[in-house]
Amino acid sequence: MRFPSCSRIEQHDHEWAQLVYATQGTLAVETLTKHWLLPPYRCLWVPAQVKHSVETIGATAMHTLFLRPDCAQAIGDTICIRDVSPLLRELILEATRLEMLDDAIPYQAACLYLLLAQLNEAQALQLALPLPRDPRACRVVERTLRSLDEKETLAELARGTGASARTIERLFRAEAGVSFGRWRQQARLHHAVKRLSEGCDVTNVALECGYEGTSAFIVMFRRSLGKTPGQYFQ
């Protein structure tokens, strides 16, 4: 399936779990509580009946599989992005070529078994950006995302929201599950993956994320995703 840049699929869900594998472009996926970015050559696991919307960043090509409930049960009921091994990639491509896997055909049953085993073992990637729900914390989110290159303190960002820095910190921990500092770092990583997938230079992306040089940015990127930007998008 191919989509032009800035295509949007409004919020929806599926009766069966969905596996999306992107080979070109980046997908921005949103639920009510989190944002995800699916870069090329990774896969997105969406459990059944999870409402989500999708927007393409750049021209996008992707493969989609739907898994029946008894197959999906072992993978989990949480939406996530996972790494794709060479074997898992080939199994996804073969499954989409066949269009439907029939358990009664030994070859297709073996493909399904291996696909599920590989998917179950695939590493989950930290590309989710959790979002608080409280309007005061949401205003801090908006201000932070508008200026990821700034080094404003939480007290400065909280001014005019009707809450103190301490209250905002408490809201982030309670509703987003992380401290504000950890959330801002994840927001910068999110932005970096998006910009790098668009072909932007590492130095410019580092500056956009508030880093004075590339070294510290690359360390953060590798600590979060296990690879340098160059390795990740190779």
C-alpha positions as CSV (number, residue, x, y, z in Angstrom):
1,M,0.0,0.0,0.0
2,R,1.3,3.5,-0.9
3,F,0.2,6.9,0.4
4,P,1.3,10.4,-0.4
5,S,2.8,12.7,2.2
6,C,0.3,14.2,4.8
7,S,-2.3,11.5,4.2
8,R,-4.5,11.0,7.2
9,I,-6.7,8.2,8.4
10,E,-9.0,9.4,11.1
11,Q,-9.5,7.6,14.4
12,H,-10.7,4.0,13.9
13,D,-10.2,0.5,15.2
14,H,-10.2,-3.1,13.8
15,E,-11.9,-6.3,14.9
16,W,-8.6,-8.2,14.5
17,A,-5.1,-7.1,15.6
18,Q,-3.1,-5.3,13.0
19,L,0.6,-5.4,12.1
20,V,2.0,-2.6,10.0
21,Y,5.4,-2.8,8.4
22,A,6.7,0.4,6.7
23,T,9.3,0.3,4.0
24,Q,9.3,4.0,3.1
25,G,8.3,7.1,4.9
26,T,7.2,7.5,8.5
27,L,3.8,7.0,10.1
28,A,2.6,9.2,13.0
29,V,0.1,7.2,15.0
30,E,-2.1,8.7,17.8
31,T,-4.3,7.4,20.5
32,L,-6.0,9.4,23.2
33,T,-3.0,8.9,25.6
34,K,0.1,8.4,23.4
35,H,1.8,9.3,20.1
36,W,4.0,6.9,18.2
37,L,6.3,7.3,15.2
38,L,6.8,4.3,12.9
39,P,10.1,4.8,10.9
40,P,11.0,2.6,7.9
41,Y,11.8,-1.0,8.5
42,R,10.1,-1.3,11.9
43,C,6.7,-2.6,12.6
44,L,3.7,-1.4,14.5
45,W,1.5,-3.7,16.6
46,V,-2.0,-2.5,17.1
47,P,-4.3,-4.8,19.2
48,A,-7.9,-5.3,18.2
49,Q,-10.3,-2.6,19.1
50,V,-7.7,0.0,20.0
51,K,-8.8,3.3,18.5
52,H,-6.1,5.2,16.6
53,S,-5.5,7.6,13.8
54,V,-2.6,7.6,11.3
55,E,-0.8,10.3,9.4
56,T,2.0,9.9,6.8
57,I,5.2,11.9,7.0
58,G,6.6,11.8,3.5
59,A,5.5,9.4,0.7
60,T,4.9,6.1,2.5
61,A,4.8,2.5,1.5
62,M,3.7,-0.2,4.0
63,H,2.5,-3.8,4.3
64,T,-0.4,-4.6,6.6
65,L,-1.4,-8.0,8.2
66,F,-4.4,-8.8,10.3
67,L,-4.2,-11.5,12.9
68,R,-7.1,-13.4,14.2
69,P,-7.7,-13.3,18.0
70,D,-6.2,-16.7,18.8
71,C,-2.9,-15.8,17.0
72,A,-2.8,-12.2,18.4
73,Q,-3.3,-13.3,22.1
74,A,0.4,-14.3,22.5
75,I,1.7,-10.9,21.2
76,G,0.0,-8.8,23.8
77,D,-2.8,-6.2,24.1
78,T,-0.6,-3.0,24.1
79,I,0.1,-1.0,21.0
80,C,3.9,-0.7,20.4
81,I,6.6,-0.4,17.8
82,R,9.0,-3.4,17.4
83,D,12.3,-4.0,15.6
84,V,12.2,-6.2,12.6
85,S,14.8,-8.9,12.0
86,P,15.7,-10.0,8.5
87,L,13.7,-13.2,9.0
88,L,10.6,-11.3,10.3
89,R,10.8,-8.9,7.3
90,E,10.8,-11.8,4.8
91,L,7.9,-13.5,6.7
92,I,5.8,-10.3,6.6
93,L,6.5,-9.9,2.9
94,E,5.6,-13.5,2.2
95,A,2.4,-13.3,4.2
96,T,1.3,-10.2,2.3
97,R,2.2,-11.9,-1.0
98,L,0.0,-14.9,-0.1
99,E,-2.7,-12.6,1.2
100,M,-4.1,-15.2,3.6
101,L,-2.3,-17.9,5.5
102,D,-4.2,-21.2,5.7
103,D,-3.4,-23.5,8.7
104,A,-4.4,-26.5,6.6
105,I,-1.5,-25.9,4.2
106,P,1.8,-27.0,5.9
107,Y,3.9,-24.4,4.3
108,Q,1.6,-21.5,5.2
109,A,1.1,-22.9,8.7
110,A,4.9,-22.9,9.2
111,C,5.1,-19.3,8.0
112,L,2.4,-18.3,10.5
113,Y,4.2,-20.1,13.3
114,L,7.5,-18.5,12.5
115,L,6.0,-15.1,12.1
116,L,4.3,-15.2,15.5
117,A,7.5,-16.5,17.1
118,Q,9.6,-13.8,15.6
119,L,7.1,-11.0,16.4
120,N,6.9,-12.2,20.0
121,E,10.7,-12.1,20.3
122,A,11.1,-8.7,18.6
123,Q,12.5,-5.9,20.7
124,A,10.0,-3.2,21.6
125,L,11.3,0.3,20.7
126,Q,10.9,3.3,23.0
127,L,9.1,5.5,20.4
128,A,6.0,6.3,22.3
129,L,5.3,9.7,23.6
130,P,2.8,9.5,26.5
131,L,0.5,12.5,27.0
132,P,-1.0,13.8,30.2
133,R,-4.7,14.6,30.2
134,D,-5.0,17.5,32.7
135,P,-5.5,20.8,30.8
136,R,-2.7,22.5,32.8
137,A,-0.2,19.8,31.9
138,C,-1.4,19.9,28.3
139,R,-0.5,23.6,28.1
140,V,3.0,22.7,29.2
141,V,3.1,20.0,26.5
142,E,2.1,22.5,23.8
143,R,4.7,25.1,25.0
144,T,7.5,22.4,25.1
145,L,6.7,21.0,21.7
146,R,6.8,24.5,20.1
147,S,10.4,25.1,21.4
148,L,12.2,21.8,21.9
149,D,15.5,23.7,21.3
150,E,14.9,25.9,24.4
151,K,16.1,25.1,27.9
152,E,13.3,26.7,29.8
153,T,12.7,25.3,33.3
154,L,9.5,23.6,34.3
155,A,8.7,26.6,36.5
156,E,9.0,28.9,33.5
157,L,6.9,26.6,31.3
158,A,4.2,26.3,34.0
159,R,3.7,30.1,34.3
160,G,0.1,31.1,33.4
161,T,-1.2,27.5,33.4
162,G,-2.8,27.8,36.8
163,A,-0.5,25.2,38.4
164,S,2.9,25.3,40.0
165,A,5.9,23.4,38.7
166,R,5.5,20.9,41.5
167,T,1.9,20.2,40.5
168,I,2.8,19.9,36.8
169,E,5.5,17.4,37.8
170,R,3.1,15.4,39.8
171,L,0.6,15.4,36.9
172,F,3.2,14.2,34.4
173,R,4.2,11.3,36.8
174,A,0.6,10.4,37.4
175,E,-0.9,10.7,33.9
176,A,2.1,10.2,31.6
177,G,4.0,7.8,33.8
178,V,7.3,9.7,33.6
179,S,8.9,12.8,35.0
180,F,8.7,16.0,33.0
181,G,12.4,15.8,32.3
182,R,12.1,12.3,31.0
183,W,9.1,13.3,28.9
184,R,10.9,16.2,27.3
185,Q,13.8,14.0,26.4
186,Q,11.3,11.5,24.8
187,A,9.7,14.4,23.0
188,R,13.1,15.4,21.6
189,L,13.7,11.8,20.5
190,H,10.3,11.7,18.8
191,H,11.1,14.9,16.9
192,A,14.6,13.6,16.0
193,V,13.2,10.4,14.5
194,K,10.7,12.3,12.5
195,R,13.2,14.8,11.1
196,L,15.9,12.2,10.4
197,S,13.4,10.1,8.6
198,E,12.7,13.1,6.4
199,G,16.4,13.2,5.4
200,C,17.5,16.1,7.7
201,D,21.1,16.5,8.6
202,V,22.1,15.1,12.1
203,T,23.7,18.4,13.1
204,N,20.6,20.4,12.3
205,V,18.4,17.9,14.1
206,A,20.6,18.1,17.2
207,L,20.3,21.9,17.3
208,E,16.5,21.7,16.9
209,C,16.4,19.3,19.9
210,G,18.4,21.7,22.1
211,Y,21.8,20.1,21.8
212,E,24.8,22.4,21.2
213,G,26.6,19.7,19.2
214,T,26.1,16.3,17.7
215,S,28.1,14.2,20.3
216,A,25.6,14.5,23.2
217,F,22.7,14.1,20.8
218,I,24.1,10.9,19.3
219,V,24.8,9.5,22.9
220,M,21.1,10.2,23.8
221,F,19.9,8.6,20.6
222,R,22.0,5.5,21.0
223,R,21.1,5.2,24.7
224,S,17.4,5.3,23.8
225,L,17.3,3.2,20.6
226,G,20.5,1.1,20.8
227,K,22.0,2.6,17.6
228,T,23.5,5.8,16.3
229,P,21.2,7.8,13.9
230,G,23.3,6.7,11.0
231,Q,23.0,3.0,12.0
232,Y,19.3,3.3,12.7
233,F,18.4,4.7,9.3
234,Q,20.9,2.7,7.3
